[in-house]
């Protein structure tokens, strides 16, 4: 559908009245019919009706890129009664938005679309996998907690285009089942993206996400200041990358490095 001006002369002046028009096909070719007469509209009103007419058939959960200069909306001035302004239905936006940007940097969304093509499911499994990844990064919790408490209170429905009522625990469980066969391909993809983004050359990559912690004050060990583990003890998640041709790695060296860290020595 679209809006079309209808011109009419009144008192010697030409006036524009707007109509909402719909195109349809017949045996004799395409035709147009007027759905409703809208009368005289201001520019802002015309713009709103035009966007609504063009958006028919699309998901209502569409979000513009925050820093996309090609999607700058036109300025519109309105009056606001500041005395009666209050916050309602507050949603968590910053964390999910940043997580989605990181996913796009890693091209994880493209990878999931490639290895998990859409079938007969209502919500693509690749999109449900993004829900799991963002939730794991921003608020690690069970699938039941994500579906009933976390997801509805975030801006992910608008960012991902998945309505709140379509995300529930059983669908998240099935998404994990669909993702599991692609575990090795996912690890390979992330390893390659790490080397591309940071220009790293390595043959061995170890990523430690265990609950490592330190006993005592460890004042001489700067690594003990790096955050907390799931056990609420000072911890350090290590990222290890070496090029074997330059720095040969032996099991004894790794054990010696770990023993030095655990003893609190710098």
N, C-alpha and C positions, 0 to 999 in steps of 0.2 A: 504494500500500500504506500501511498504518497499523498502529499497535499498539493492542491492546484488552485491558483487564484482565479476567481470569477469576477470580471470587471462589470461595473454598472455606473451609468451616469445619473447624477442626482444634483439638481440645482446648478447645472452647468459644470459640475466637477466630476472627475472620474474616481470612483471608489473601488477598492479591492475587497472582495469577500472570499473567504477561503473554504475549500471543500476537501473532505477526506475521500480519496478515490482509490478504488481497488481494480486491479487488472485480473481478468479471467479469460480462459480459453473456450471457444465454441467450435462447432464444426466448420464455421465460415471464417475462422481465424480469431486472433485475440481481440477482446473488447474491454471497455472500461465502464464502470458504473460508480455512481456517487453513493458512498456509504452514509455520510452525514455532512450537513452544512455547518461550518464552524463559525461563520460570521466574521466580523473584523477581529483580527488578532494582533497583539503586539509582537515585536520581533522575538522577545524571549519566549512567548507562548507558542509562536510558530516553530521555534527551534525545538522546544520540548515535544510538541506533537509530531514533528518530523522525525526526531530520534525514536519516539515510541512506534511510529508507523514502520520505520525501516528495521526495527528490532524484532518484528514479529517472527516467531519460529525459532529465535535464538534463546539460549539459556539466559534467564534473568540474572544469573550470577556471573557477570563479566566485570573484570577489573582492569583498568588501565595501568600501564607501567608507571611507577611513581616518578621516575626521573626521565621519562621519554618525552623529549622536546617536541615530537611530532603529534603528541596527544594533549596539547595545552587547551583547556576549555576557554571559551570566551568569557570575558568579565561580565558579571551581572551584579547590580547593586540592589540590596534589599534592606529593609528596616528590621532591626532585632530589638526586642524588649529585654535588655540585659537583666532586669530585675526578676524575670520569670524563667531564666535559663537554668536548666539543671541537666545532669548527666543521667542517661538511661541506657540500658542494654549495652554497657561497656564491653568491648571486645579486645582481646589481645591481638595486636596487629604486628608490632615491631619484630618479635621473635620469629613467627611464621614467615613474614615477608623476607627477612634476612636469610632464613633457612632455604626458602625457595630460590633466592638469588644465588646462594652457594650451590644449590643443586643444578641450576642452569650453567654456572661456571664449570662445574664438573661434567656437564652434558649428561647428567644422570637421567633426566627426563627423556632425552632422545634415546638413550640406551634402553630404558624400560619400554618405551613405545616399540622399539625394534624387536626385543626378545619376547615381549608379551603383547602380541598383536590383538586387536579387539575382535572378540567373537560375538556370541549371542548374549553375553552378560549386559545388564542394564548400565552398570558403571564399569568403565574399563579397569582391568586389574592394574594396569600401569599407573592410573591415577590413585587407586587405593594404596599402592605401594608408596606413593609420595606422601600420603596421609601418615603412613606408618613411619617413614623416614623423618618427616618434620616433627612428629610427635615425640619420637625417640630422642631427637636432638634438643627440643625445647622443654619437654616435660616427660621424662622417662616414666612410664607407668604401664599398667596392664591394658590389654585391648578393651576390656569392659570399662575401665576408667576413661580411656580415650573417647569411646563412643558416647558415654552417658554424661561425662563431666567436662572433659577438656575441649574436645572438638566443637561443641555448641557455643563455647565461650570465647572462641577465637575468630579471626577473620578468614580462616581457611575455606569456609564455604564460598566466599567471594573470590578468594585468590585462586582456588582450584576448580570452581564451578560445580561443586558437589553439594547439593542441599543437605542440611543438617539431618533430616529424617532418613537420608539414604546411607548414613554411616552408622553401623551397629556392630556389635562384637562378632557375630557369626560371619559377617562379610569381611571383617578384618582378619579373622582366622583363616578364611578361605584365601585371602590375598597372600598370607604367609605361605600357604601350601603352593600357590601358583609361583611364588618367587623363589622357593627353595631349589628347584632344579637348575636355576641360573646362578647359583652361588659362585662357582668358579669363574664363570664369565664376568660376573660383577666385580670380583676381586681383580681380575686382569684389567678390566676397564678402568677402575680407580687407580691402579698402579700406573697405567699408561698416562692417565690424565695428570697425576702428580708429577711425573717426569716432564710433561709438556708445559704445565703451568709454571713450574719453578726451575725449569732447565736443569734437571738433575740427571746424572748418568750413574746408574748403579745396576748391579746384577742381583742383589739381595736386599729385600725390604722386610723389616720386622716391625710390626706395630703392636705395642703392648697396651692392652686395655684392662689388665687385671687390677685387683684391689691392692696394689702395692702400698705399703705405709711404712713409716719410720718410728722407731721407739726412742724415747728420750727427747731432749731439746734439740739436738742436732744443729747447734748454732753455727758450727763450722761447715755445714753442708748446705749450699744455696739451693740445691734441688729440693730440699724439704719444704721450701716455701711455695711450691707450685701447686696450689689448690688442695682439694680434699677428695678422698675416695668415697665409695658408697658406704664405707664403714665410718665416715666422718673423721678419718685420720689423715694427717698430712700425706700427700701422695704426689707422684709424678708419673704421668702417662708418657712413655718414651716413644719417639719416632726415630728409627735407626736406618740409615741409608749409607751404603758404602759401595764403592766400585772395587770389585774383587781384584782387578788387574793392578790396582795401585795400593790397596790396603787389604792384604790377605786376612781373612777372618778365620779363627780357629775356635773350637768350642771352649778351650782353656782360657782364651782371651775374654770371651763373653762371660764366663764364670768369674774371672778375676775382676772384671768391671762391675759385675753385680755385687760381688763381695765387698768391693771398695765402697759402693754406694750404701749398702746395708750397714756398714760399720761407721758411717758418718764422715768418712774421709773425703776431702775435696778431690 
